[in-house]
């Protein structure tokens, strides 16, 4: 086996490893984005509760009255407010 063949095989292994690492980093970044969006929504809902004494009934209320902005092209958000005195259920998923 020649030195050139060893270098070529090692180069291919390194490239495959780098490609897999980039894919993993992208997945982790996307997951962190959904966690951050969910936390922002919950923080805005808590702020609303602290100021108004009730949790908001909709995500739109937070956007209109508390400056919340969410990229709806990137995320699908399920916001369910069961009662004004209970925190909403929030699920955020990538589109």
N, C-alpha and C positions, 0 to 999 in steps of 0.2 A: 504494500500500500504506500503510495507516494505522499509526500508532504502536502502537495496541492490538493489531493483528495481529502485529507484530514482537515485542512483549512476550510474546504468547501462544505464538508459535513458540519463542522463546528459553526460555520457562518449560518447555515440553514437552521440549525438548532437554536442559535441566538435569535434569529429573525422570528422563528415560530414562538419562542418565549416572549419576545417583545410584543408581538401581535396579540397574544393571549393576555398579557398584562394590560395592554391598552383597552381591550374589551372589558376586562374586569373593572378597570378604573371608570370606564363610562357607565357601567351598571351601578357601581357604588355612587357615582355622582348623581345619577338619575334618582336613585333611592333617597339620597340626602335631600334632593330638591323636593320630593313629595313630602318628606318629614317636615321640612322648613315651611312649606306652604300650609300644611295642616296646623302647625304650631302658630303661624301668623293668624290664621282664622280663629283659632281658639283664644289667642291673646286678645284679638279685637272683640270677641264675644264677651270675654271677662271684663274688658274695659267698659263695654256697653252695660253690663250687669252692675258694675261699680257705680256708674254714673246715673243710670236710669232705674236700677232696681229690678231689671228683668233681662233675661237673655233675648237676643233678637230672634224673630221668627223666621228670618230668611238671610241668606248670604247677600242678597241684593241690598238689604237694609244696612249691612255693614259697609258695603261698597259706597252707598249713597251718603251715609252719615258719619262714618268713621275712617274714611280715606283708604279702605282696604282695596288693593288692586291685585288681581290674580290673572295670569295668562291662561285664559280659557281655551286657547288653541293648543296648549301643551298639556293641560291637566283637566281631568274630569273630576268634579267635586260633588260629593253626595252630602248634603247638609240637612239634618233632620232635627228639628226642634220639637221635643215632646211636650215640654211645659215651660212656662216663662221663668220658673224658679229652678230649673235643672239645666246643666250645660248641654249644648247641642251635641249630637253625634256627627262627627265629621270624618269622611273617608276621602282621601285624595289618591287618584291613580293617574298614571301617564296615559295619554291618548295613544 
